[in-house]
Amino acid sequence: MIDAKGLKNTALEDFADALAGSDPVPGGGGVSSYAAALGAALGSMVCALTTGKKKYAETQGELDEIIPKLEAFRKRFIDGIKEDAESFLPLAKAYSLPEATPEEKARKEEVMEELLLKAAETPLSLMCDISECLVLLERLAEIGSRLAISDVGVGAAMCRAAMDSASLNVFINTKYMKNREKAASLNDEATELVSGAQVLAEDILKQVRGALEG
């Protein structure tokens, strides 16, 4: 099992090997974060391929603003792999807490509720950032180098997949929360983010397909 703190520095093949094993981390949450990081990285690549080109001089100032934002998101998403592991591991261990007495059972329920909330909020935070990243990719679909327009589309597709995936990690945790009002609130927020991302990503892909077919 890979240590949570070392996850973000794990080689791709090692990460995939660990993912295929029986350990609880890395898992779907880490994959969601990594997919989002790849989407942001592709946006950064498009910026790099567009920057300094005379053809796109008029939008260079806007590109200069987008570049650090995408880089910040990429780093945030990579850190999210570790954060997902750190929020899930205590929850995985909590399932084994004793519950032989009423006191132990009550304590376990209290701990589980706290950890389930944290495990749901971690992917939800990721989803908020993915939504903002998609807005940047949408703009890149308009002002980025036409030679790299397909990469904007791939980046958007990765972010959409990351959004869908992260939502499942919200729902799996809220499903077992005792506070159903809080669970419903988190579910509603996740559902709204997914819907918005689907519309935005599809708009980007339409722009990309139009540019490639034109």
C-alpha positions as CSV (number, residue, x, y, z in Angstrom):
1,M,0.0,0.0,0.0
2,I,1.3,3.4,-1.0
3,D,1.6,6.0,1.8
4,A,-1.0,8.8,1.4
5,K,1.7,11.5,1.5
6,G,3.7,9.8,-1.2
7,L,0.8,9.3,-3.6
8,K,1.3,12.4,-5.7
9,N,5.0,11.5,-6.3
10,T,4.2,7.9,-7.4
11,A,5.2,6.8,-10.9
12,L,2.3,6.2,-13.3
13,E,2.8,2.5,-13.5
14,D,3.1,2.2,-9.7
15,F,0.0,4.2,-9.3
16,A,-1.9,1.9,-11.6
17,D,-0.6,-1.2,-9.9
18,A,-1.6,0.2,-6.5
19,L,-5.0,1.1,-7.9
20,A,-5.5,-2.4,-9.2
21,G,-4.8,-3.9,-5.7
22,S,-7.1,-4.5,-2.7
23,D,-5.9,-1.6,-0.6
24,P,-8.5,1.2,-0.1
25,V,-6.3,3.9,-1.5
26,P,-5.6,5.0,-4.1
27,G,-9.2,4.6,-5.3
28,G,-11.9,6.4,-7.2
29,G,-11.3,9.7,-5.4
30,G,-7.6,9.8,-6.4
31,V,-8.4,8.9,-9.9
32,S,-10.9,11.8,-10.1
33,S,-8.3,14.2,-8.9
34,Y,-5.7,12.9,-11.3
35,A,-8.1,13.1,-14.2
36,A,-8.8,16.8,-13.3
37,A,-5.1,17.5,-13.1
38,L,-4.6,16.1,-16.6
39,G,-7.4,18.3,-17.9
40,A,-5.8,21.4,-16.3
41,A,-2.4,20.4,-17.6
42,L,-3.7,20.1,-21.2
43,G,-5.0,23.6,-20.8
44,S,-1.6,24.8,-19.7
45,M,0.0,23.1,-22.7
46,V,-2.4,24.9,-25.0
47,C,-1.5,28.2,-23.4
48,A,2.2,27.4,-23.9
49,L,1.7,26.6,-27.5
50,T,-0.3,29.9,-28.0
51,T,1.9,32.3,-26.0
52,G,4.2,34.4,-28.0
53,K,2.6,33.7,-31.4
54,K,1.9,36.8,-33.5
55,K,-1.4,35.4,-34.6
56,Y,-2.7,35.5,-31.1
57,A,-1.0,38.7,-29.9
58,E,-4.3,40.4,-29.2
59,T,-5.3,37.9,-26.6
60,Q,-1.8,37.5,-25.0
61,G,-2.9,39.6,-22.0
62,E,-5.8,37.3,-21.3
63,L,-3.6,34.2,-21.7
64,D,-1.2,35.6,-19.2
65,E,-4.0,35.7,-16.7
66,I,-5.2,32.2,-17.5
67,I,-1.8,30.5,-17.3
68,P,-1.2,30.9,-13.5
69,K,-4.8,30.0,-12.8
70,L,-4.5,26.7,-14.7
71,E,-1.2,25.9,-13.0
72,A,-2.8,26.5,-9.6
73,F,-5.6,24.2,-10.4
74,R,-3.2,21.5,-11.7
75,K,-1.3,21.6,-8.4
76,R,-4.5,21.7,-6.4
77,F,-5.8,18.6,-8.2
78,I,-2.5,16.7,-7.7
79,D,-2.6,17.6,-4.0
80,G,-6.2,16.3,-4.1
81,I,-4.9,12.7,-4.6
82,K,-3.3,12.9,-1.3
83,E,-6.2,14.7,0.3
84,D,-8.6,12.1,-0.8
85,A,-6.5,9.3,0.7
86,E,-6.1,11.3,4.0
87,S,-9.9,11.8,4.3
88,F,-10.8,8.2,3.4
89,L,-8.3,6.2,5.4
90,P,-9.6,7.2,8.8
91,L,-13.1,6.3,7.6
92,A,-12.0,2.9,6.4
93,K,-10.5,2.2,9.8
94,A,-13.6,3.6,11.6
95,Y,-15.7,0.8,10.2
96,S,-13.8,-1.6,12.5
97,L,-14.5,0.4,15.7
98,P,-16.0,-1.8,18.4
99,E,-19.8,-1.5,19.0
100,A,-20.4,-4.2,21.6
101,T,-21.9,-1.8,24.2
102,P,-24.4,1.1,23.8
103,E,-21.6,3.5,24.6
104,E,-19.2,2.0,22.0
105,K,-22.0,2.0,19.4
106,A,-22.9,5.6,20.1
107,R,-19.2,6.6,19.9
108,K,-18.8,4.7,16.6
109,E,-21.8,6.4,15.1
110,E,-20.5,9.8,16.1
111,V,-17.0,9.2,14.6
112,M,-18.5,7.7,11.5
113,E,-20.8,10.7,10.9
114,E,-17.9,13.1,11.3
115,L,-15.7,11.1,8.9
116,L,-18.4,10.5,6.4
117,L,-19.0,14.3,6.2
118,K,-15.3,15.0,5.7
119,A,-15.1,12.2,3.0
120,A,-18.0,13.8,1.2
121,E,-16.8,17.4,1.5
122,T,-13.3,16.5,0.0
123,P,-14.6,15.5,-3.5
124,L,-17.2,18.3,-3.4
125,S,-14.5,20.8,-3.0
126,L,-12.7,19.2,-5.9
127,M,-15.9,19.6,-8.0
128,C,-16.1,23.3,-7.3
129,D,-12.5,23.7,-8.6
130,I,-13.2,21.6,-11.7
131,S,-16.1,23.8,-12.5
132,E,-13.9,26.9,-12.5
133,C,-11.2,25.0,-14.5
134,L,-13.8,24.3,-17.2
135,V,-14.6,28.0,-17.5
136,L,-10.9,28.6,-18.3
137,L,-10.9,25.8,-20.9
138,E,-14.0,27.2,-22.5
139,R,-12.2,30.5,-23.1
140,L,-9.1,28.6,-24.4
141,A,-11.4,26.9,-27.0
142,E,-12.0,30.4,-28.3
143,I,-8.5,32.0,-28.1
144,G,-6.1,29.1,-28.0
145,S,-3.9,28.0,-30.9
146,R,-6.0,26.2,-33.5
147,L,-3.2,23.7,-33.8
148,A,-3.9,22.6,-30.3
149,I,-7.7,22.9,-30.3
150,S,-8.2,19.2,-29.9
151,D,-6.2,19.3,-26.7
152,V,-8.7,21.8,-25.2
153,G,-11.4,19.3,-26.0
154,V,-9.5,16.4,-24.4
155,G,-8.9,18.6,-21.3
156,A,-12.6,19.4,-21.1
157,A,-13.5,15.7,-21.5
158,M,-11.1,14.8,-18.7
159,C,-12.5,17.5,-16.4
160,R,-16.1,16.3,-17.1
161,A,-15.1,12.7,-16.3
162,A,-13.4,14.0,-13.1
163,M,-16.6,15.8,-12.2
164,D,-18.8,12.8,-12.7
165,S,-16.4,10.6,-10.8
166,A,-16.0,13.0,-7.9
167,S,-19.8,13.2,-7.5
168,L,-20.0,9.4,-7.0
169,N,-17.5,9.8,-4.1
170,V,-19.9,12.4,-2.6
171,F,-22.9,10.2,-3.0
172,I,-21.3,7.0,-1.6
173,N,-20.5,8.9,1.6
174,T,-23.7,10.8,2.0
175,K,-25.6,7.6,1.6
176,Y,-24.5,6.4,5.0
177,M,-24.8,9.7,6.9
178,K,-27.4,9.9,9.7
179,N,-28.0,13.6,9.2
180,R,-30.2,13.2,6.1
181,E,-30.8,16.9,5.8
182,K,-27.1,17.6,5.5
183,A,-26.7,14.7,3.2
184,A,-29.4,16.0,0.9
185,S,-27.8,19.4,0.9
186,L,-24.5,18.0,-0.2
187,N,-26.1,15.8,-2.8
188,D,-28.0,18.8,-4.3
189,E,-24.8,20.8,-4.5
190,A,-23.0,17.9,-6.2
191,T,-25.9,17.3,-8.7
192,E,-25.9,21.0,-9.6
193,L,-22.2,21.1,-10.2
194,V,-22.4,18.0,-12.4
195,S,-25.2,19.5,-14.4
196,G,-23.3,22.7,-15.0
197,A,-20.1,20.9,-15.9
198,Q,-21.9,18.7,-18.4
199,V,-23.4,21.7,-20.2
200,L,-20.0,23.5,-20.2
201,A,-18.0,20.6,-21.3
202,E,-20.4,19.8,-24.1
203,D,-20.3,23.4,-25.3
204,I,-16.5,23.2,-25.4
205,L,-16.5,19.9,-27.3
206,K,-19.0,21.4,-29.8
207,Q,-16.6,24.3,-30.4
208,V,-13.7,21.9,-30.8
209,R,-15.6,19.7,-33.2
210,G,-16.7,22.7,-35.2
211,A,-13.1,23.9,-35.5
212,L,-11.9,20.5,-36.5
213,E,-14.6,20.0,-39.1
214,G,-14.5,23.5,-40.5
